[in-house]
Amino acid sequence: EAVDREVMAGLLKMRRMTEPFIAREAALSAGSEDIDALRLSGERLIDDIRSRPHDPQALSESDFNFHSALMRAAKNLIFPLFFNSFKPV
């Protein structure tokens, strides 16, 4: 199902505004398991970008998994809840 352009633009803007702060929190709080999860999901995302650049389903899933790991690494229960609310979109 197509996503409204304004909704997508709003989500991307929200992401640009919040993720630098969340990445900082993750850098300060992440344990070794979080770092491993980020590395693995980041590598999968890069692999999918290289091998399946025209597969929006795969790219969206890999992107979501990477950012989900980032939210968990920040050790703030609200970040994953907030981020997961975008999953249906």
N, C-alpha and C positions, 0 to 999 in steps of 0.2 A: 504494500500500500504506500502510495506517495505521501511524503511529508510536506506540509505547507512550508513554503520558502521562509515566511516570517518566523514561524516556529523554529525552523532549523537555524536561521540567523540568530535568533534569540538564545538558543541553546549554545551555539558556538561562542557567542559573546560572553555568556555566563561562564563558560569554560575558560575562556581567556582571562577573565577577571579572577576566578577562584583558584585555578590550578597552580599558579606560581606559589601562592601561600600554602596550599596543600602539599606541594612538592617540598617546600622548605620544612614543613612539619614532619613529613616522612623522612627527610634527610636527618633530622634531629632525633627522631624516635624509632626508626626502623631497627629491628633486630636482624640476626643472620638469616632467619627463615624468611623474613620480609624481603631482604636483599636478594635471596635466591629466587623468590617468587617474582620479583620485579625483573630480574635478569632473564629468567625463563620466558615470562610473558612478553618482555621487550624483544627478545630474540625471535619469538614466534610472530610478533607483529611485523618486524623487519622482513622476515622470511615471506610472510603473506604479501607484503607490499611489493617485494621483488618478484615473487612467483605467480601471484594472482592479482595484479593491479586492476583488473576489470571485474572483480568478483566482490560486489558491495556487501554481500552477506558475510563472506569470510573476513573482509577488512573490518567491517563493523564489529563482528564478534571478537576479533583479535584486539581491536582498539578498546573495546569495552573491558576485556579481561585485563589488559595492561593498566588501564585507569582504575579499575576496581582494586587491583593489587596496590596501586599507589594510595588509594583511599584507606585501605586497611593498614598500610605501613605507617600512616600518619597517627594512628592510635587515638582517633577521635570518633566515637560511635556515630556522631551526626553526619560525618563526611560520607560514609558508605550509604547511609539511609538517603541522603540528599541525592547522591549520584545514582543510586539504584532507581530512583523515581523517574529517571530519564530512559530507563531500559525499554519501555514500550515504544518510545519514539524512535 
